Amino acid sequence: MLNISLQEAKDKLPELINLVEQGEEGFIIGNNKTKIKLVSFTEKPKKRVFGQHRGQAIMSEDFNSPLPESFWLGNDELKCCLIPMRCGLNLGIPLPE
């Protein structure tokens, strides 16, 4: 275990980092008190939860149906929610006018 002064830590930071990465623990001391504990940190990957968003998106019955020509030509006034939102509006549900 390392006990090192603040000034020494400033001067030897790269060396301290290497020691901590190898599993060594240490303390930085200032004004005769422990100020900082040096420990290695490894981030754990977040666990994926299968099915956690099940039932939160709705696909309209005509999802795979071809779009009308007016849509491609830019003449169609499409008024529906295109992004599933938490407010309850989902894909394919017309928005109120």
DSSP file (Angstrom, degrees, kcal/mol; ACC not computed):
  #  RESIDUE AA STRUCTURE BP1 BP2  ACC     N-H-->O    O-->H-N    N-H-->O    O-->H-N    TCO  KAPPA ALPHA  PHI   PSI    X-CA   Y-CA   Z-CA
    1    1 A M              0   0    0      0, 0.0     2,-0.4     0, 0.0    25,-0.2   0.000 360.0 360.0 360.0 135.7    0.0    0.0    0.0
    2    2 A L  E     -a   26   0A   0     23,-2.3    25,-2.8    36,-0.1     2,-0.5  -0.769 360.0-173.9 -98.1 136.1    1.3    3.4   -1.0
    3    3 A N  E     +a   27   0A   0     -2,-0.4     2,-0.4    23,-0.2    25,-0.2  -0.978  22.5 167.0-123.1 116.1    1.2    6.5    1.2
    4    4 A I  E     -a   28   0A   0     23,-2.7    25,-3.0    -2,-0.5     2,-0.0  -0.965  33.6-115.5-135.7 145.2    2.5    9.5   -0.8
    5    5 A S  E  >  -a   29   0A   0     -2,-0.4     4,-2.3    23,-0.2    25,-0.2  -0.317  31.9-110.9 -75.7 163.0    2.4   13.2   -0.3
    6    6 A L  H  > S+     0   0    0     23,-1.4     4,-1.9     1,-0.2     5,-0.1   0.888 118.6  50.7 -60.6 -41.4    0.4   15.5   -2.7
    7    7 A Q  H  > S+     0   0    0      1,-0.2     4,-1.9     2,-0.2    -1,-0.2   0.910 110.5  48.7 -65.6 -42.2    3.6   17.0   -4.1
    8    8 A E  H  > S+     0   0    0      1,-0.2     4,-2.2     2,-0.2    -1,-0.2   0.883 109.0  54.2 -63.9 -37.5    5.1   13.5   -4.8
    9    9 A A  H  < S+     0   0    0     -4,-2.3     4,-0.2     1,-0.2    -1,-0.2   0.893 107.6  50.3 -64.0 -39.6    1.8   12.5   -6.5
   10   10 A K  H >< S+     0   0    0     -4,-1.9     3,-0.6     1,-0.2    -1,-0.2   0.911 114.5  44.1 -62.3 -42.3    2.1   15.5   -8.8
   11   11 A D  H 3< S+     0   0    0     -4,-1.9    -2,-0.2     1,-0.2    -1,-0.2   0.808 124.1  33.1 -73.8 -30.2    5.6   14.6   -9.7
   12   12 A K  T 3X S+     0   0    0     -4,-2.2     4,-2.5     1,-0.1    -1,-0.2  -0.047  73.3 130.5-119.7  31.1    5.1   10.9  -10.2
   13   13 A L  H <> S+     0   0    0     -3,-0.6     4,-2.6     1,-0.2     5,-0.2   0.905  73.9  50.4 -56.5 -48.3    1.5   10.7  -11.5
   14   14 A P  H  > S+     0   0    0      0, 0.0     4,-1.9     0, 0.0    -1,-0.2   0.902 112.5  48.2 -58.5 -39.1    2.3    8.4  -14.5
   15   15 A E  H  > S+     0   0    0      2,-0.2     4,-2.2     1,-0.2    -2,-0.2   0.910 111.1  50.5 -65.4 -42.3    4.1    5.9  -12.2
   16   16 A L  H  X S+     0   0    0     -4,-2.5     4,-2.5     1,-0.2     5,-0.2   0.911 108.2  52.5 -61.8 -42.6    1.3    6.0   -9.7
   17   17 A I  H  X S+     0   0    0     -4,-2.6     4,-2.4     1,-0.2    -1,-0.2   0.919 109.2  49.8 -61.0 -43.5   -1.3    5.2  -12.4
   18   18 A N  H  X S+     0   0    0     -4,-1.9     4,-1.2    -5,-0.2    -1,-0.2   0.916 111.2  48.7 -61.7 -43.2    0.8    2.2  -13.6
   19   19 A L  H  <>S+     0   0    0     -4,-2.2     5,-2.1     1,-0.2     3,-0.3   0.914 112.2  48.1 -63.1 -42.8    1.0    0.9  -10.0
   20   20 A V  H ><5S+     0   0    0     -4,-2.5     3,-1.7     1,-0.2    20,-0.3   0.886 107.6  55.4 -66.8 -38.6   -2.7    1.3   -9.4
   21   21 A E  H 3<5S+     0   0    0     -4,-2.4    -1,-0.2     1,-0.3    -2,-0.2   0.791 103.7  56.5 -63.5 -26.5   -3.5   -0.4  -12.8
   22   22 A Q  T 3<5S-     0   0    0     -4,-1.2    -1,-0.3    -3,-0.3    -2,-0.2   0.422 131.5 -92.8 -85.3   1.3   -1.4   -3.4  -11.6
   23   23 A G  T < 5S+     0   0    0     -3,-1.7    -3,-0.2     1,-0.3     2,-0.2   0.364  80.0 137.9 107.9  -4.6   -3.6   -3.7   -8.5
   24   24 A E      < -     0   0    0     -5,-2.1    -1,-0.3    -6,-0.2     2,-0.3  -0.480  39.8-148.4 -72.7 143.1   -1.7   -1.6   -5.9
   25   25 A E        +     0   0    0     -2,-0.2   -23,-2.3    14,-0.1     2,-0.3  -0.831  21.4 173.4-108.0 152.9   -3.8    0.7   -3.7
   26   26 A G  E     -aB   2  38A   0     12,-1.7    12,-3.6    -2,-0.3     2,-0.4  -0.977  23.7-137.2-154.2 167.1   -2.5    4.0   -2.4
   27   27 A F  E     -aB   3  37A   0    -25,-2.8   -23,-2.7    -2,-0.3     2,-0.6  -0.984  12.0-142.4-129.5 139.4   -3.3    7.1   -0.5
   28   28 A I  E     -aB   4  36A   0      8,-2.8     7,-3.0    -2,-0.4     8,-1.5  -0.906  23.5-154.4-100.8 125.8   -2.4   10.7   -1.2
   29   29 A I  E     +aB   5  34A   0    -25,-3.0   -23,-1.4    -2,-0.6     2,-0.3  -0.829  18.2 171.6-106.4 135.8   -1.7   12.6    2.0
   30   30 A G  E >  S- B   0  33A   0      3,-2.7     3,-1.3    -2,-0.4    -2,-0.0  -0.983  70.8  -1.3-143.2 132.9   -2.1   16.3    2.5
   31   31 A N  T 3  S-     0   0    0     -2,-0.3     3,-0.1     1,-0.3    -1,-0.1   0.882 128.5 -60.7  54.7  41.4   -1.8   18.3    5.8
   32   32 A N  T 3  S+     0   0    0      1,-0.2     2,-0.3    -3,-0.0    -1,-0.3   0.708 118.8 104.4  61.1  23.2   -1.2   15.0    7.7
   33   33 A K  E <  S-B   30   0A   0     -3,-1.3    -3,-2.7    -5,-0.0     2,-0.5  -0.973  80.6-106.6-131.4 147.9   -4.6   13.7    6.5
   34   34 A T  E     +B   29   0A   0     -2,-0.3    -5,-0.2    -5,-0.2     3,-0.1  -0.618  40.8 170.1 -71.8 123.7   -5.6   11.2    3.9
   35   35 A K  E     +     0   0A   0     -7,-3.0     2,-0.4    -2,-0.5    -6,-0.2   0.804  59.2  18.4-102.6 -41.4   -7.1   13.2    1.0
   36   36 A I  E     -B   28   0A   0     -8,-1.5    -8,-2.8     2,-0.0     2,-0.5  -0.994  57.9-147.9-140.2 138.1   -7.5   10.7   -1.8
   37   37 A K  E     -B   27   0A   0     -2,-0.4     2,-0.6   -10,-0.2   -10,-0.2  -0.925  18.7-147.4-103.1 127.6   -7.6    6.9   -2.1
   38   38 A L  E     +B   26   0A   0    -12,-3.6   -12,-1.7    -2,-0.5     2,-0.3  -0.852  30.2 155.8 -98.3 119.6   -6.1    5.5   -5.3
   39   39 A V        -     0   0    0     -2,-0.6     2,-0.2   -14,-0.2   -14,-0.1  -0.971  44.3-102.6-138.9 154.7   -7.8    2.4   -6.6
   40   40 A S        -     0   0    0     -2,-0.3     2,-0.5   -20,-0.3   -19,-0.1  -0.510  33.9-154.0 -75.9 145.3   -8.1    0.8  -10.0
   41   41 A F        +     0   0    0     -2,-0.2     2,-0.4     2,-0.0    -1,-0.0  -0.984  15.0 178.7-125.9 127.4  -11.5    1.2  -11.8
   42   42 A T        -     0   0    0     -2,-0.5     2,-0.4     2,-0.0    -2,-0.0  -0.994  26.3-132.3-126.2 126.7  -12.9   -1.2  -14.4
   43   43 A E        -     0   0    0     -2,-0.4    -2,-0.0     1,-0.0     3,-0.0  -0.611  17.2-136.9 -80.3 129.0  -16.3   -0.4  -15.8
   44   44 A K        -     0   0    0     -2,-0.4     2,-0.1     1,-0.1     3,-0.1  -0.679  25.4-112.0 -83.1 135.6  -18.7   -3.4  -15.9
   45   45 A P        -     0   0    0      0, 0.0     2,-0.2     0, 0.0    -1,-0.1  -0.392  36.5-105.0 -66.0 144.9  -20.7   -3.8  -19.1
   46   46 A K        -     0   0    0      1,-0.1     2,-0.4    -2,-0.1    -3,-0.0  -0.500  34.2-120.0 -71.5 136.3  -24.4   -3.1  -18.7
   47   47 A K        -     0   0    0     -2,-0.2     2,-0.3    -3,-0.1    -1,-0.1  -0.613  22.6-132.4 -79.2 131.4  -26.5   -6.3  -18.7
   48   48 A R        -     0   0    0     -2,-0.4     2,-0.6     1,-0.0    -1,-0.0  -0.647  12.5-146.3 -83.7 140.0  -29.1   -6.5  -21.5
   49   49 A V    >   -     0   0    0     -2,-0.3     3,-1.5     0, 0.0     2,-0.2  -0.925  15.2-132.4-111.2 112.8  -32.5   -7.5  -20.5
   50   50 A F  T 3  S+     0   0    0     -2,-0.6     4,-0.0     1,-0.3    -2,-0.0  -0.431  87.5   6.1 -65.1 129.0  -34.4   -9.5  -23.1
   51   51 A G  T >  S+     0   0    0     -2,-0.2     3,-1.6     1,-0.1    -1,-0.3   0.609  80.4 137.4  79.5  13.1  -37.9   -8.3  -23.7
   52   52 A Q  T <  S+     0   0    0     -3,-1.5    -2,-0.1     1,-0.3    -1,-0.1   0.735  77.9  41.2 -67.6 -19.6  -37.7   -5.2  -21.4
   53   53 A H  T >  S+     0   0    0      2,-0.0     3,-1.9     3,-0.0     4,-0.3   0.189  82.5 143.8-109.4  15.6  -39.5   -3.0  -24.0
   54   54 A R  T <  S+     0   0    0     -3,-1.6    -4,-0.0     1,-0.3     0, 0.0  -0.299  70.8  13.1 -58.2 133.0  -42.1   -5.6  -25.0
   55   55 A G  T 3  S+     0   0    0      2,-0.2    -1,-0.3     1,-0.0    -3,-0.0   0.490  96.0 105.4  82.6   3.4  -45.5   -4.1  -25.7
   56   56 A Q  S <  S+     0   0    0     -3,-1.9     2,-0.4     1,-0.0    -2,-0.1   0.546  73.7  54.4 -94.4  -7.1  -44.3   -0.5  -25.8
   57   57 A A        -     0   0    0     -4,-0.3     2,-0.4    33,-0.1    -2,-0.2  -0.973  66.1-158.7-127.1 143.1  -44.5   -0.2  -29.6
   58   58 A I        -     0   0    0     -2,-0.4     2,-0.5    -3,-0.0    33,-0.4  -0.971   4.5-154.2-121.9 133.9  -47.5   -0.8  -31.9
   59   59 A M        -     0   0    0     -2,-0.4    33,-0.1    31,-0.1     4,-0.0  -0.918  24.6-120.0-107.3 131.4  -47.2   -1.5  -35.6
   60   60 A S    >   -     0   0    0     -2,-0.5     3,-1.5     1,-0.1     4,-0.2  -0.263  21.1-115.5 -68.3 157.0  -50.2   -0.6  -37.7
   61   61 A E  T 3  S+     0   0    0      1,-0.3     3,-0.4     2,-0.1    -1,-0.1   0.814 115.6  49.4 -61.2 -31.9  -52.0   -3.4  -39.7
   62   62 A D  T >  S+     0   0    0      1,-0.2     3,-1.3     2,-0.1    -1,-0.3   0.044  72.5 123.5 -98.5  27.2  -51.1   -1.8  -43.0
   63   63 A F  T <  S+     0   0    0     -3,-1.5    -1,-0.2     1,-0.3    -2,-0.1   0.880  79.4  39.6 -55.0 -43.7  -47.4   -1.4  -42.1
   64   64 A N  T 3  S+     0   0    0     -3,-0.4    -1,-0.3    -4,-0.2    -2,-0.1   0.429  90.7 113.9 -89.7   0.9  -46.2   -3.4  -45.2
   65   65 A S  S <  S-     0   0    0     -3,-1.3    -3,-0.0     1,-0.1     2,-0.0  -0.424  78.1 -99.0 -70.6 146.7  -48.8   -1.9  -47.6
   66   66 A P        -     0   0    0      0, 0.0    -1,-0.1     0, 0.0    -2,-0.1  -0.350  37.7-115.7 -64.6 146.3  -47.4    0.3  -50.4
   67   67 A L        -     0   0    0      1,-0.1     5,-0.1    -3,-0.1    -3,-0.0  -0.550  36.7 -99.2 -79.9 148.9  -47.6    4.0  -49.8
   68   68 A P    >>  -     0   0    0      0, 0.0     3,-1.2     0, 0.0     4,-1.1  -0.263  27.9-114.3 -66.5 155.6  -49.9    6.0  -52.2
   69   69 A E  H 3> S+     0   0    0      1,-0.3     4,-2.0     2,-0.2     5,-0.2   0.840 115.2  64.3 -57.2 -34.7  -48.3    7.9  -55.1
   70   70 A S  H 3>>S+     0   0    0      1,-0.2     5,-1.9     2,-0.2     6,-1.5   0.814  97.2  56.9 -62.5 -28.5  -49.3   11.2  -53.5
   71   71 A F  H X45S+     0   0    0     -3,-1.2     3,-0.6     4,-0.2    -1,-0.2   0.937 109.4  43.7 -65.1 -46.3  -47.0   10.4  -50.6
   72   72 A W  H 3<5S+     0   0    0     -4,-1.1    -2,-0.2     1,-0.2    -1,-0.2   0.794 113.4  51.5 -71.0 -28.0  -44.0   10.1  -52.9
   73   73 A L  H 3<5S-     0   0    0     -4,-2.0    -1,-0.2     1,-0.0    -2,-0.2   0.566 112.9-117.4 -86.1  -8.3  -44.9   13.2  -54.9
   74   74 A G  T <<5S+     0   0    0     -4,-0.7    -3,-0.2    -3,-0.6    -4,-0.1   0.610  86.6 109.5  85.6  12.9  -45.2   15.3  -51.8
   75   75 A N      < +     0   0    0     -5,-1.9     2,-0.3    -6,-0.2    -4,-0.2   0.579  50.1  99.3 -94.5 -11.3  -49.0   16.0  -52.2
   76   76 A D        -     0   0    0     -6,-1.5     2,-1.3    -7,-0.1     0, 0.0  -0.593  66.3-143.2 -83.4 132.9  -50.2   13.9  -49.3
   77   77 A E        -     0   0    0     -2,-0.3     2,-0.7     2,-0.1    -1,-0.1  -0.746  23.3-167.3 -92.8  89.3  -51.0   15.6  -46.0
   78   78 A L        +     0   0    0     -2,-1.3     2,-0.5    -7,-0.1    -2,-0.0  -0.692  10.6 177.4 -82.4 115.0  -49.7   12.8  -43.7
   79   79 A K        +     0   0    0     -2,-0.7    16,-1.0     2,-0.1     2,-0.3  -0.746  34.0 105.6-122.5  82.6  -50.9   13.6  -40.2
   80   80 A C  B    S-C   94   0B   0     -2,-0.5     2,-0.6    14,-0.2    11,-0.1  -0.968  75.0 -91.3-149.3 166.3  -49.8   10.8  -37.9
   81   81 A C        -     0   0    0     12,-1.3    11,-0.8     9,-0.4    12,-0.3  -0.704  33.6-176.6 -81.7 120.0  -47.3   10.2  -35.2
   82   82 A L        +     0   0    0     -2,-0.6    -1,-0.2     9,-0.2     9,-0.1   0.618  67.6  56.6 -93.7 -13.9  -44.1    8.8  -36.8
   83   83 A I  S    S-     0   0    0      7,-0.1     2,-0.3     8,-0.0    -1,-0.1  -0.972  88.7-118.0-120.9 127.8  -42.2    8.3  -33.5
   84   84 A P        -     0   0    0      0, 0.0     2,-0.3     0, 0.0     6,-0.2  -0.474  41.0-168.1 -62.6 126.0  -43.5    6.2  -30.7
   85   85 A M    >   -     0   0    0      4,-2.1     3,-1.3    -2,-0.3    -4,-0.0  -0.824  33.6-122.5-118.6 157.0  -43.9    8.5  -27.7
   86   86 A R  T 3  S+     0   0    0     -2,-0.3    -1,-0.1     1,-0.3     4,-0.1   0.604 101.4  79.9 -70.4 -11.7  -44.5    8.0  -24.1
   87   87 A C  T 3  S-     0   0    0      2,-0.2    -1,-0.3     1,-0.1     3,-0.1   0.564 117.6 -99.0 -76.3  -5.8  -47.6   10.1  -24.2
   88   88 A G  S <  S+     0   0    0     -3,-1.3     2,-0.4     1,-0.4    -2,-0.1   0.244  85.5 124.5 109.6 -14.1  -49.5    7.1  -25.7
   89   89 A L        +     0   0    0     -6,-0.1    -4,-2.1    -9,-0.0    -1,-0.4  -0.677  38.8 179.6 -80.7 133.0  -49.4    8.1  -29.4
   90   90 A N    >   -     0   0    0     -2,-0.4     3,-1.9    -6,-0.2    -9,-0.4  -0.758  37.1 -57.4-128.6 173.2  -47.9    5.3  -31.4
   91   91 A L  T 3  S+     0   0    0    -33,-0.4    -9,-0.2     1,-0.3    -1,-0.1  -0.209 119.9  12.3 -51.8 132.6  -47.1    4.5  -35.0
   92   92 A G  T 3  S+     0   0    0    -11,-0.8    -1,-0.3     1,-0.2   -10,-0.1   0.422  90.2 124.1  82.6  -2.0  -50.0    4.7  -37.3
   93   93 A I    <   -     0   0    0     -3,-1.9   -12,-1.3   -12,-0.3    -1,-0.2  -0.836  64.2-122.0 -94.5 118.9  -52.4    6.4  -34.9
   94   94 A P  B     -C   80   0B   0      0, 0.0   -14,-0.2     0, 0.0    -4,-0.1  -0.264  22.1-125.4 -60.8 142.0  -53.7    9.7  -36.4
   95   95 A L        -     0   0    0    -16,-1.0     2,-0.1     1,-0.1   -16,-0.0  -0.593  31.3 -99.8 -82.6 148.8  -53.1   12.9  -34.5
   96   96 A P              0   0    0      0, 0.0    -1,-0.1     0, 0.0   -16,-0.0  -0.401 360.0 360.0 -65.7 145.7  -56.0   15.1  -33.6
   97   97 A E              0   0    0     -2,-0.1    -2,-0.0    -3,-0.0     0, 0.0   0.464 360.0 360.0 -83.0 360.0  -56.5   18.1  -35.9
